[in-house]
Amino acid sequence: MSSKKAIDIDYVANLARIELSDQERERYASQLEGILGYFEQLNQVDVSGVEPMAHAFQVENVLREDEAVEGFEPEVAVQHAAAKRNNMVQVPKVIDG
């Protein structure tokens, strides 16, 4: 990345909300320059004719038919409720008024 603008590692550290020692600044700046160098290599690849994609493989939803099924009896539905009244789950009041 010799022809590119130097990385301001202090700015990057501030964005990441981390404090770096002088040794860490030097090491991380070098590592970040290497990483950005790989991105520069990727920018050189001819991708004309390649469709953009979000996944490497086609992703499809697998849905089942929406069919009505037998529900629970009210007694069964509320049997594990901490509080119940008239076959309904009783919850604490959340709105005054």
C-alpha positions as CSV (number, residue, x, y, z in Angstrom):
1,M,0.0,0.0,0.0
2,S,2.9,2.3,-0.6
3,S,1.0,4.5,-3.1
4,K,-2.1,4.7,-0.8
5,K,-2.7,7.1,2.1
6,A,-1.2,6.0,5.4
7,I,-3.6,4.5,7.9
8,D,-4.4,6.8,10.9
9,I,-4.3,4.0,13.5
10,D,-5.2,6.5,16.3
11,Y,-8.4,7.4,14.4
12,V,-9.3,3.7,13.9
13,A,-8.6,3.0,17.6
14,N,-10.8,5.9,18.6
15,L,-13.6,4.6,16.4
16,A,-13.2,1.2,18.1
17,R,-13.1,2.8,21.5
18,I,-9.8,1.1,22.4
19,E,-6.5,2.4,23.8
20,L,-3.4,1.2,22.2
21,S,0.2,1.2,23.4
22,D,2.9,2.3,21.0
23,Q,3.8,-1.3,20.3
24,E,0.2,-2.2,19.6
25,R,-0.2,0.9,17.3
26,E,2.7,-0.3,15.2
27,R,1.6,-3.9,15.1
28,Y,-2.1,-3.2,14.3
29,A,-1.2,-0.6,11.7
30,S,0.9,-3.1,9.9
31,Q,-1.7,-5.8,10.1
32,L,-4.5,-3.4,8.9
33,E,-2.3,-2.3,6.0
34,G,-1.9,-6.0,5.1
35,I,-5.6,-6.6,5.2
36,L,-6.4,-3.6,3.1
37,G,-3.8,-4.8,0.7
38,Y,-5.8,-8.0,0.2
39,F,-8.9,-5.9,-0.5
40,E,-6.8,-4.0,-3.1
41,Q,-6.0,-7.3,-4.8
42,L,-9.7,-8.3,-4.8
43,N,-10.5,-4.9,-6.5
44,Q,-8.3,-6.0,-9.3
45,V,-10.4,-9.1,-10.1
46,D,-12.7,-8.8,-13.1
47,V,-16.2,-9.5,-11.9
48,S,-18.0,-8.3,-15.0
49,G,-20.9,-10.7,-15.7
50,V,-21.0,-12.0,-12.2
51,E,-24.4,-11.5,-10.5
52,P,-24.4,-9.9,-7.0
53,M,-25.4,-12.4,-4.4
54,A,-26.0,-12.4,-0.6
55,H,-25.1,-16.1,-0.2
56,A,-22.7,-18.5,-1.9
57,F,-25.6,-20.9,-2.5
58,Q,-29.2,-20.4,-3.4
59,V,-31.3,-19.9,-0.3
60,E,-35.0,-20.7,-0.4
61,N,-37.6,-20.8,2.3
62,V,-39.0,-24.3,2.9
63,L,-42.6,-23.7,3.9
64,R,-45.3,-26.2,4.7
65,E,-48.9,-25.9,3.7
66,D,-50.9,-23.8,6.1
67,E,-53.4,-26.3,7.4
68,A,-55.8,-25.9,10.3
69,V,-55.0,-28.4,13.1
70,E,-56.8,-29.3,16.3
71,G,-56.0,-26.8,19.1
72,F,-55.6,-27.4,22.8
73,E,-58.5,-27.6,25.2
74,P,-58.6,-24.4,27.4
75,E,-57.7,-26.5,30.5
76,V,-54.7,-27.9,28.8
77,A,-53.5,-24.6,27.4
78,V,-53.5,-22.9,30.9
79,Q,-52.4,-25.9,33.0
80,H,-48.8,-24.6,33.5
81,A,-49.7,-20.9,33.8
82,A,-48.5,-19.2,37.0
83,A,-51.9,-17.6,37.5
84,K,-55.2,-18.4,35.7
85,R,-58.8,-17.5,35.9
86,N,-61.8,-18.9,33.9
87,N,-59.5,-21.0,31.7
88,M,-57.4,-17.9,30.8
89,V,-53.8,-17.0,31.7
90,Q,-53.8,-14.1,34.2
91,V,-51.1,-11.6,33.8
92,P,-50.2,-8.5,35.9
93,K,-51.8,-5.2,34.9
94,V,-49.3,-3.2,32.8
95,I,-51.4,-0.1,32.0
96,D,-53.1,2.1,34.5
97,G,-56.2,3.9,33.5
